Amino acid sequence: MNPGSSAIGVDLGGTFIKAARITASGTIEAQTRRPTHPESGPEGIADSIAEMARELNDGSGLAGLGIGVPGVTTAEGVVVIAPNLDWHHIPFKQILQNRIDLPVAIDNDANVAALAEARAGVGKGCNTLCFLTLGTGIGGAVVLNGQIHHGASHSAGEIGHMCVLPGGPQCGCGNLGCLEALTSGPAMVRLVQKGLEEGQKSTVSSDLTPEAICNAAAGGDSLCTETVQQVGGYLGIAIANLINVLSPDVIAIGGGISAAGNTLMHPILESTREHTLEGLFEHTQIVLATLGNDAGSLGAAFLVLSI
């Protein structure tokens, strides 16, 4: 591929499809968005993506089209499962390839976001980056030597399903004590609800959202502060494990809950420092991701761009 060429990067979400024409340096030249319409099925969504690609193609030559999918993918481009789209074992790369006269690459959405942060975001120029997204679930990905690490299963990077409390609450995956079961948005809400049921007072008793909980914690609410500290503590254990095993240059934290900023970062850093082997902590930057909503399309384009 021509290192100076552009590519189409597609961020396929359950509500919207976002697509952009992006250069190898990470410049967004043009972008578009339209509703996903999951009810149209893989064929209908592929039609929409093909139309968006034609709209973005300026005729100057494209390296290909990359797409980030909210689900588990294989090396062959099969979407094993994408719950928000109700997809199971869909050969989406081939379905899309049949509609587009360009090379097509497909990967998990957290993986492509990690790749974007490693090449054009907070980790630009780094060798190794771990990425966590904090939201309704806990997503994760690992970039090693500048490339997404897929592992033998092609599904490496499931940081949200790292066990940090054996015998802890049940996760949606069925296991006990996963990071996701202890630190996701719903987990935060459950912790505050439990405190309220036990008679603790809080200013957010009628507005239980992760954002409200973090804001209340920043304002000194004792129950919400306790909740954020507990969540940050478990996140710190997981991050310390990543540092002890991989010693990455950067650990980037994104997702909706990350908007809490220092309110959440402070307990995360304290816990990480406590649980990291001496001599490792200071070599890894633990920072908030910077690309926001552009990470998906940027990382997807980087799947097919040589850098």
C-alpha positions in Angstrom: 0.0 0.0 0.0 1.1 3.6 -0.5 2.0 5.0 2.9 0.7 8.4 1.8 -2.7 7.2 0.6 -6.0 7.5 2.4 -8.5 4.9 3.5 -12.1 4.6 4.6 -12.6 3.9 8.3 -16.0 2.7 9.5 -17.2 2.7 13.1 -20.2 0.3 13.2 -22.4 1.0 16.2 -25.7 -0.3 17.3 -27.3 3.1 16.7 -25.2 4.8 14.1 -22.6 4.0 11.4 -19.8 6.6 11.3 -17.4 6.6 8.3 -14.5 8.8 7.4 -11.8 9.2 4.8 -8.5 9.3 6.7 -4.9 9.8 5.7 -2.0 7.7 7.0 -1.0 10.5 9.3 -4.5 10.4 10.9 -6.0 13.5 9.3 -9.8 13.2 8.8 -10.4 14.5 5.3 -14.2 13.9 5.2 -16.8 12.1 7.2 -20.4 11.0 7.3 -22.9 9.3 9.5 -26.2 7.6 9.2 -28.5 5.4 11.4 -27.5 1.7 11.6 -31.0 0.2 11.2 -30.0 -3.2 12.7 -33.4 -4.6 11.6 -32.1 -4.4 8.0 -29.7 -7.2 8.9 -26.0 -7.7 7.7 -27.0 -7.3 4.0 -28.8 -4.0 4.6 -26.0 -2.6 6.8 -23.4 -3.7 4.2 -25.4 -1.7 1.6 -25.3 1.4 3.8 -21.6 1.1 4.3 -20.9 0.6 0.6 -23.0 3.8 -0.2 -21.1 5.8 2.5 -17.8 4.6 1.0 -18.8 5.7 -2.5 -19.8 9.1 -1.0 -16.4 9.5 0.7 -14.3 8.3 -2.2 -12.8 11.4 -3.9 -11.2 9.4 -6.7 -7.7 9.9 -5.6 -7.1 6.3 -4.7 -7.8 4.5 -1.5 -5.8 1.9 0.3 -8.9 0.1 1.4 -11.7 0.1 3.9 -11.4 -0.9 7.6 -14.3 -1.5 9.9 -14.6 -1.8 13.7 -17.5 -4.0 14.8 -19.0 -4.2 18.3 -18.4 -7.9 18.8 -16.1 -10.9 18.5 -14.4 -11.3 15.1 -12.2 -14.0 13.6 -9.0 -13.6 11.5 -11.2 -14.4 8.4 -13.6 -11.5 9.1 -16.5 -13.5 10.5 -18.4 -11.8 13.3 -18.9 -14.6 15.8 -21.3 -12.6 18.0 -22.4 -8.9 18.1 -25.2 -8.7 20.7 -26.2 -5.1 19.8 -26.8 -6.1 16.2 -28.1 -9.6 17.0 -25.5 -11.2 14.8 -24.2 -14.7 15.1 -21.5 -16.1 12.9 -21.9 -13.6 10.1 -19.2 -13.6 7.4 -19.4 -9.8 7.2 -16.0 -9.1 5.6 -17.1 -11.2 2.6 -20.6 -9.7 2.5 -19.0 -6.2 2.4 -16.2 -7.2 0.0 -18.9 -8.3 -2.5 -20.1 -4.7 -2.6 -16.8 -2.7 -2.5 -13.9 -2.9 -5.0 -11.4 -2.2 -2.2 -9.4 -4.4 0.3 -11.5 -4.8 3.4 -10.3 -5.4 7.0 -12.5 -6.0 10.0 -11.8 -6.1 13.8 -13.3 -5.6 17.2 -14.3 -2.0 18.0 -12.1 -1.8 21.1 -9.1 -3.1 19.2 -9.4 -0.4 16.5 -9.9 2.3 19.1 -6.7 1.1 20.8 -4.9 1.2 17.5 -6.0 4.8 17.0 -4.8 5.9 20.4 -1.5 4.2 19.8 -0.8 5.7 16.4 -2.6 9.1 16.5 -3.8 9.7 20.1 -2.5 9.8 23.6 0.1 7.0 22.8 1.3 8.4 19.5 4.7 7.0 18.7 4.6 4.4 21.5 5.5 0.8 21.1 3.1 -0.8 23.5 -0.4 0.4 24.7 -3.2 -1.1 26.7 -6.7 0.4 26.3 -9.7 0.2 28.6 -13.1 1.6 27.8 -15.3 2.2 30.9 -19.0 2.2 30.3 -22.0 -0.1 30.3 -19.3 -2.8 30.0 -15.5 -2.8 30.3 -13.8 -3.1 27.0 -10.1 -3.7 26.4 -7.4 -4.1 23.9 -3.6 -4.5 23.7 -1.3 -3.0 21.0 2.1 -4.6 20.9 4.9 -3.4 18.7 2.5 -1.0 17.1 0.0 -3.8 16.1 -3.2 -5.1 17.6 -2.4 -8.3 19.7 -5.0 -10.9 18.8 -3.4 -14.0 20.5 -4.1 -17.6 19.5 -7.9 -17.1 19.7 -7.9 -13.8 17.8 -9.9 -12.5 20.8 -7.1 -11.3 23.2 -7.5 -8.1 25.2 -10.7 -8.9 27.1 -9.5 -6.9 30.1 -13.0 -6.5 31.4 -13.2 -10.3 32.1 -10.0 -10.4 34.1 -10.9 -11.8 37.5 -10.0 -9.3 40.2 -12.2 -10.7 43.0 -12.5 -14.5 43.1 -16.0 -15.4 44.2 -17.2 -11.9 43.6 -20.5 -10.8 41.9 -21.5 -12.6 38.7 -20.6 -11.0 35.4 -22.7 -11.0 32.3 -20.3 -13.6 30.9 -21.3 -16.0 33.7 -18.0 -15.9 35.6 -17.6 -14.5 39.1 -15.5 -11.4 40.1 -14.8 -10.1 36.6 -13.5 -6.5 36.4 -16.7 -5.6 34.4 -19.0 -6.9 37.2 -17.2 -4.7 39.7 -16.5 -1.4 37.8 -18.9 -0.9 34.9 -21.6 1.7 35.0 -24.3 -0.7 36.1 -22.0 -2.0 38.9 -21.5 1.6 40.2 -25.3 2.1 40.3 -25.7 -1.2 42.1 -23.2 -0.2 44.8 -25.0 3.1 45.5 -28.4 1.4 45.5 -27.1 -1.1 48.1 -25.8 1.8 50.2 -29.1 3.5 50.1 -31.0 0.3 51.0 -28.7 0.0 54.0 -29.7 3.5 55.2 -26.8 5.6 53.9 -27.6 9.1 52.7 -26.8 10.5 49.3 -27.6 13.5 47.1 -28.2 11.3 44.1 -30.9 9.0 45.4 -33.3 10.0 42.6 -30.7 10.2 39.8 -28.6 7.0 39.7 -26.3 7.3 36.8 -22.5 6.9 36.7 -22.2 10.5 35.7 -24.3 11.7 38.6 -22.4 9.4 41.0 -19.0 10.7 39.9 -20.2 14.3 40.1 -21.6 13.8 43.6 -18.3 12.2 44.6 -16.4 15.2 43.3 -18.8 17.3 45.5 -18.0 15.4 48.6 -21.0 13.0 48.8 -19.7 10.2 51.1 -21.6 7.3 49.6 -20.6 8.2 46.1 -17.0 8.9 47.1 -16.9 5.4 48.7 -18.3 3.9 45.5 -15.8 5.7 43.2 -12.9 4.7 45.4 -14.0 1.1 45.4 -14.4 1.1 41.6 -11.1 2.8 41.2 -9.4 0.3 43.5 -10.5 -2.6 41.4 -9.5 -0.9 38.2 -6.1 -0.3 39.7 -5.7 -4.0 40.5 -6.4 -4.8 36.9 -4.1 -2.1 35.5 -1.3 -3.2 37.9 -1.7 -6.8 36.6 -1.3 -5.4 33.0 1.8 -3.5 34.0 3.3 -6.5 35.9 2.8 -8.7 32.8 3.4 -6.4 29.9 5.0 -3.2 31.2 3.4 -1.1 28.5 4.5 2.4 27.5 0.9 3.7 27.9 -2.4 2.6 29.4 -5.2 4.7 27.9 -8.6 4.9 29.6 -11.6 5.9 27.6 -15.4 5.4 27.5 -18.2 7.4 29.1 -17.2 6.9 32.7 -13.7 8.2 32.0 -15.3 11.7 31.7 -15.1 11.7 35.6 -11.5 12.7 35.1 -9.4 13.1 38.3 -12.3 12.0 40.5 -11.8 8.5 39.2 -8.2 8.7 38.1 -6.9 9.5 41.6 -8.1 6.2 43.2 -7.1 4.3 40.1 -3.5 5.6 40.3 -3.3 5.0 44.1 -4.4 1.4 43.7 -2.2 0.8 40.7 0.8 2.0 42.5 0.0 -0.1 45.5 -0.4 -3.3 43.5 2.4 -2.9 40.9 5.8 -4.6 41.5 8.5 -2.1 42.6 10.3 -0.6 39.7 7.6 -0.9 37.1 4.9 1.7 37.9 6.9 4.7 36.9 7.6 3.4 33.4 4.0 3.3 32.3 1.9 6.4 31.6 -1.7 5.9 32.8 -3.8 8.6 31.0 -7.2 9.4 29.7 -7.7 8.6 26.0 -7.9 11.7 23.8 -9.6 10.8 20.5 -13.2 10.4 21.8 -15.8 9.6 19.1 -13.2 9.7 16.3 -11.2 6.7 17.7 -13.4 4.1 16.0 -13.1 5.4 12.4 -9.5 6.4 12.8 -8.4 3.0 14.1 -10.5 1.2 11.5 -8.7 3.1 8.7 -5.4 2.2 10.2 -6.3 -1.5 9.7 -5.6 -1.0 6.0 -3.1 1.9 6.0 0.7 1.2 6.1 2.5 3.5 8.5 
